[in-house]
Amino acid sequence: MQIKTRIVAIVAIAVFVGVSGAAGAQPSRAPGQSFERLFTLPGVQFTEQQQSQAEVLRQELLPKLTANQQAWNELLTEEQRRARREAFEQARRQGKQGRALWQAAEDAVKLSAEQRQQRDDLLRERNALLGQIRS
């Protein structure tokens, strides 16, 4: 149980920072590669049983996480991505960090009601998948 909790914490950080990218840039990794770190812990040696459990989870959830990320990547239009990237860069030059930096980039993107609904649905689905890794 402890290992799964640690994996989930690492995954949450990876998903929201490393995968989606703060500036809205597309990931340069192969599909699903970003999610591989969800199933490992650097410096921790898993037993054979733990390795097999992680492999079962990987085979079951990796395609679902990859599909969810692909839908997430396609949510914004090119114009929205550009506005988000420019706002992010400007906020960074202004010295904003953390939540304030993220908020500046997010405010630049004017989501339609349909996009907001899709975003919320994708987040719910991703959280459910990450919950399966935790349990």
N, C-alpha and C positions, 0 to 999 in steps of 0.2 A: 504494500500500500504506500509506503514512504517513497519508493522509487517512482511510482506512478505520479504522485504529487509533485515530485521534483521535475519529472518530465513535462508535466502540464505547465508548470511555471516557466520552464525554458521555452516551451512551445508558444505560450502567450506572448512572451517577449519577441520571439522570432517572427511570429505572425504579424504583429502590429508594428514592428520596427523593420525587420529585415525583409519581409516578403512584400508587403504592400508599399513600403518606401514612403518616407515622410513627404517627399516632393511629388509623389504620384508617378514616379518613373517606373517603367516596366522592369521587372526583375530580369537579370541577365543569366539566370540559371535555367537549366533544363526543367520542364514541368515536373513538379513533385519533388525536385531536389531540395528545395527550401524546407520542405516538411520532414525530410529525413532526420533532421536533428531532434524532432519531437520524440523519436523512438530510441534515442541514445542519451547517455550522460557522460560528458568528457571526464576522464579520469576514474570512471566507475566500471568495474568488471562485473558483468552480469553472469549469473549461474546459467547452466544450460537450460534449465526450466524457464528462467526469466527471459533468456534469449528467444526461446520458442514462443513464449507469450507475446513478446514484443514483435516477433515476426508475424504472428497471426493478426495482431492489431495493425501492423504495417500493411499487410496484404488486403485487409478489409477496408481500412480507412484512408490509405494514401490516394487511391483513385477518387474517392469522394472529396477529400480535401483539395486535390488538384482541380477537380471540376468546379468546386466552390471558388477557388482562387481565380480561375479563368473567367468565370462569370463576374467576379469582383473587378478584374482588370478591364472588362468590357463595359462596365457600368457608366463610366464618364465618357463624354464626347472628347474629341481632340481639343476643341476650344476650351472645355472645362479643365482638361489636364494642363493646358498651357497657362491658363489663369491661375490654377493652383500652384504650378511650378514657379511662376513669376512672383506670386504673393509670398511663397515660402522663401525664395531667395531674398526678396526685399525685407522680410521680417528677420531673416538671419543677419543681414547687413545692419539692421537696427539693433541687433544684440538680443533679440528674443530667443528664448530657449524653452524646451519642454512643452508643457501644455499651451503656453502663449504662442509658441511657434506653430504648433499644430493647429491651433484655433485660427490663426491668421490665414493659413493655407486653406482651411476648411471654409472659412467665411467667403473666400474668393469664388468658391464653387457654388453656383446657384442651381441646386438640384430641383428637378420637377417633382411633383407629387408622386409620379410613377417611379422615378429614380429613388426617392426616399423610401418608398415601400419595398422596392427591390433590395436596397441596401439593408433595410431592417430584416428582411427575410433571409438574406445571405448571412448576416451576423448571427441570427438565431440558429440557422443551420450549422454554421461554423462552431458556435458555442456548444451545440448539441454533440457535434463530432468530437470536440476537445473534451467534453464531459465523458464520452465513452472511453477516451484514453485514460482519464483520471480514475474511472471506476474499476 
